[in-house]
């Protein structure tokens, strides 16, 4: 089992996290660039070596209040959990990370991009000019399909 200092070193290795001392010599780590209100990635790193890492991407029954204990986790396991937590918190409440983009192609070979620009969906030409804007991904996809485009790849 890793010590408090070893776990702290792992968490401190994430430049996107900010350490915030809390009661009883515990430390929380916040992800200030979170796309949602939740910013605490690591809760209660305790001098006894336990801590909880945000796991909101897991089913509720597999977590305790959205967190998983890393008491007996290896450094590599902790890094993977923190990476997943940060990736999940980068996504907006719509479930997409800012700048998410898909390539759509017509049968004639014309290309358009469907881009998420929170909270809107943009249809963007190859020269990066915006063609049109939609409130939902479904509406944007409907427009693209009506215009004869199909999804080619996620970019």
Legacy VTK file of the C-alpha trace (Angstrom):
# vtk DataFile Version 3.0
C-alpha trace
ASCII
DATASET POLYDATA
POINTS 155 float
0.000 0.000 0.000
1.322 3.428 -0.941
1.961 5.942 1.821
0.385 9.365 2.113
3.542 10.950 0.696
3.656 8.547 -2.265
0.002 9.162 -3.126
0.466 12.893 -2.684
3.377 12.744 -5.147
1.138 10.952 -7.685
-1.622 13.560 -7.329
0.875 16.439 -7.364
2.154 15.063 -10.681
-1.062 16.215 -12.370
-0.462 19.829 -13.346
-4.174 20.349 -13.970
-5.019 19.615 -10.325
-4.846 22.137 -7.487
-4.258 20.935 -3.926
-6.593 22.392 -1.286
-5.932 21.588 2.381
-9.070 20.613 4.340
-9.682 19.554 7.932
-7.747 16.885 9.831
-4.585 17.256 7.680
-6.439 15.983 4.615
-6.035 17.363 1.094
-8.539 17.668 -1.746
-7.439 18.101 -5.351
-9.571 20.294 -7.604
-9.776 20.355 -11.389
-10.583 24.023 -12.009
-11.115 23.532 -15.744
-14.043 21.173 -15.176
-16.845 21.717 -17.685
-19.401 21.018 -14.951
-19.831 22.254 -11.379
-18.016 19.243 -9.916
-14.333 20.110 -9.514
-13.030 17.782 -6.777
-11.097 14.943 -8.412
-9.413 13.683 -5.237
-11.301 13.890 -1.980
-9.756 13.572 1.453
-6.223 12.364 0.850
-5.674 11.367 4.476
-2.395 10.921 6.389
-3.373 7.248 6.817
-2.914 6.842 3.037
-6.545 6.610 1.979
-8.172 8.906 -0.568
-11.174 8.893 -2.850
-10.988 9.602 -6.593
-13.963 10.896 -8.550
-15.603 8.168 -10.648
-18.835 9.759 -11.865
-18.516 7.786 -15.103
-19.151 4.515 -13.191
-22.598 3.214 -12.187
-23.638 4.671 -8.817
-23.631 1.254 -7.159
-19.889 0.915 -7.857
-19.035 4.170 -6.079
-19.533 5.859 -2.758
-21.118 9.232 -3.500
-19.452 9.192 -6.934
-15.964 8.336 -5.631
-13.851 5.201 -5.329
-11.296 4.466 -2.602
-7.648 4.200 -3.602
-6.474 2.873 -0.238
-4.821 -0.198 -1.790
-4.324 1.052 -5.351
-0.925 1.148 -7.037
0.522 4.382 -8.402
-0.368 3.269 -11.938
-3.963 2.443 -10.945
-4.307 5.838 -9.276
-2.957 7.612 -12.369
-5.469 5.775 -14.564
-8.357 6.673 -12.252
-7.345 10.345 -12.148
-6.929 10.420 -15.949
-10.454 8.994 -16.350
-11.865 11.467 -13.837
-10.282 14.456 -15.583
-11.432 13.225 -19.010
-14.965 12.826 -17.673
-14.979 16.276 -16.063
-13.784 17.890 -19.296
-17.109 16.891 -20.809
-20.072 19.193 -20.459
-23.388 18.110 -19.023
-24.255 17.209 -22.637
-21.506 14.587 -22.483
-19.152 16.184 -25.002
-15.822 17.844 -24.510
-15.612 21.414 -25.793
-14.340 21.297 -29.388
-15.514 17.702 -30.021
-15.741 17.295 -33.787
-16.977 14.806 -36.375
-16.191 14.700 -40.087
-19.163 14.287 -42.410
-18.740 13.597 -46.153
-21.183 13.716 -49.054
-21.246 11.169 -51.876
-19.581 13.891 -54.004
-16.653 14.016 -51.554
-17.618 17.358 -49.978
-16.600 17.669 -46.341
-18.348 19.333 -43.421
-17.538 19.205 -39.742
-20.025 18.851 -36.927
-18.424 20.647 -33.962
-19.569 21.028 -30.358
-19.280 24.599 -29.105
-21.022 24.427 -25.726
-23.974 24.477 -25.737
-24.439 24.644 -29.511
-23.647 22.363 -32.460
-21.970 24.014 -35.443
-21.820 22.874 -39.049
-18.418 24.081 -40.231
-17.024 24.229 -43.766
-13.506 23.036 -44.615
-12.275 26.649 -44.579
-13.489 26.865 -40.948
-16.447 29.139 -41.744
-19.648 28.355 -39.888
-22.470 27.290 -42.179
-25.211 26.943 -39.572
-25.857 26.387 -35.854
-28.188 23.998 -34.001
-29.277 23.623 -30.384
-29.012 19.815 -30.425
-26.728 17.234 -31.987
-29.772 15.372 -33.303
-31.005 18.451 -35.192
-27.541 19.030 -36.690
-27.234 15.376 -37.728
-30.699 15.517 -39.296
-29.666 18.541 -41.326
-26.479 16.830 -42.495
-28.326 13.669 -43.515
-30.984 15.706 -45.322
-28.181 17.386 -47.265
-26.721 13.998 -48.270
-23.843 13.753 -45.825
-22.811 10.754 -43.729
-20.539 10.551 -40.727
-17.035 9.579 -41.818
-14.949 9.710 -38.651
-14.502 11.317 -35.274
-11.752 13.873 -35.335
LINES 1 156
155 0 1 2 3 4 5 6 7 8 9 10 11 12 13 14 15 16 17 18 19 20 21 22 23 24 25 26 27 28 29 30 31 32 33 34 35 36 37 38 39 40 41 42 43 44 45 46 47 48 49 50 51 52 53 54 55 56 57 58 59 60 61 62 63 64 65 66 67 68 69 70 71 72 73 74 75 76 77 78 79 80 81 82 83 84 85 86 87 88 89 90 91 92 93 94 95 96 97 98 99 100 101 102 103 104 105 106 107 108 109 110 111 112 113 114 115 116 117 118 119 120 121 122 123 124 125 126 127 128 129 130 131 132 133 134 135 136 137 138 139 140 141 142 143 144 145 146 147 148 149 150 151 152 153 154
